[in-house]
Amino acid sequence: MGFTKINNPKELGQYLLEERKNLKLTQKEISEFTDVGRKFVLELEKGKASAQIGKVFEVINGLGLELHLNKRGDI
């Protein structure tokens, strides 16, 4: 099981962009089946810091990902 440490919105956006591309999905496709707008997906992938957390989880779940939090130093 691989872990990726995400330190900021830009890193999260880059990770989600790469995962979407790995799944061969367009921004439009991910927005349609997660019920968030394509503009939101675009801004999220660019690392916009003011993204709505509920919509972020919609995209994370739509890409088949899970979010896990760990205390620093526990990994």
C-alpha positions as CSV (number, residue, x, y, z in Angstrom):
1,M,0.0,0.0,0.0
2,G,1.5,3.3,-1.1
3,F,1.2,6.5,0.8
4,T,1.7,10.1,-0.5
5,K,2.3,12.9,1.9
6,I,0.3,16.0,0.9
7,N,1.5,19.3,2.4
8,N,-0.7,21.9,0.7
9,P,-3.5,22.4,-1.8
10,K,-1.2,22.5,-4.8
11,E,0.2,19.1,-3.9
12,L,-3.3,17.7,-3.5
13,G,-4.4,19.1,-6.8
14,Q,-1.3,17.7,-8.6
15,Y,-2.0,14.2,-7.1
16,L,-5.6,14.3,-8.1
17,L,-4.7,15.4,-11.6
18,E,-2.3,12.6,-12.0
19,E,-4.8,10.1,-10.7
20,R,-7.5,11.3,-13.0
21,K,-5.1,11.0,-16.0
22,N,-4.1,7.5,-14.9
23,L,-7.8,6.6,-15.0
24,K,-8.0,8.2,-18.5
25,L,-10.8,10.5,-17.3
26,T,-11.5,14.0,-18.5
27,Q,-12.3,16.9,-16.1
28,K,-15.8,16.8,-17.6
29,E,-16.3,13.1,-16.9
30,I,-15.1,13.4,-13.3
31,S,-17.4,16.4,-12.8
32,E,-20.4,14.6,-14.2
33,F,-20.2,11.5,-12.0
34,T,-19.1,13.3,-8.8
35,D,-21.8,16.1,-9.2
36,V,-19.3,18.9,-9.0
37,G,-18.7,21.5,-11.7
38,R,-15.9,21.1,-14.3
39,K,-14.6,24.5,-13.2
40,F,-14.3,23.2,-9.6
41,V,-12.2,20.2,-10.8
42,L,-10.0,22.6,-12.8
43,E,-9.4,24.8,-9.8
44,L,-8.9,21.9,-7.5
45,E,-6.2,20.4,-9.8
46,K,-4.5,23.8,-9.9
47,G,-4.3,23.9,-6.1
48,K,-6.8,26.6,-5.4
49,A,-6.7,27.0,-1.6
50,S,-10.3,27.9,-1.1
51,A,-11.8,24.7,-2.4
52,Q,-14.9,23.5,-0.6
53,I,-14.0,20.4,1.5
54,G,-17.3,18.6,0.7
55,K,-16.6,18.8,-3.0
56,V,-13.0,17.8,-2.5
57,F,-14.2,14.6,-0.9
58,E,-16.6,14.0,-3.9
59,V,-13.7,14.1,-6.3
60,I,-11.5,12.0,-4.0
61,N,-14.2,9.4,-3.7
62,G,-15.0,9.6,-7.4
63,L,-11.4,8.8,-8.3
64,G,-11.6,5.7,-6.0
65,L,-9.3,7.2,-3.4
66,E,-9.5,7.3,0.4
67,L,-8.1,10.0,2.6
68,H,-6.3,8.9,5.7
69,L,-4.8,11.2,8.4
70,N,-1.9,10.3,10.6
71,K,-0.1,12.2,13.4
72,R,3.3,13.4,12.3
73,G,5.9,10.9,12.9
74,D,3.5,7.9,13.0
75,I,4.4,6.7,9.5
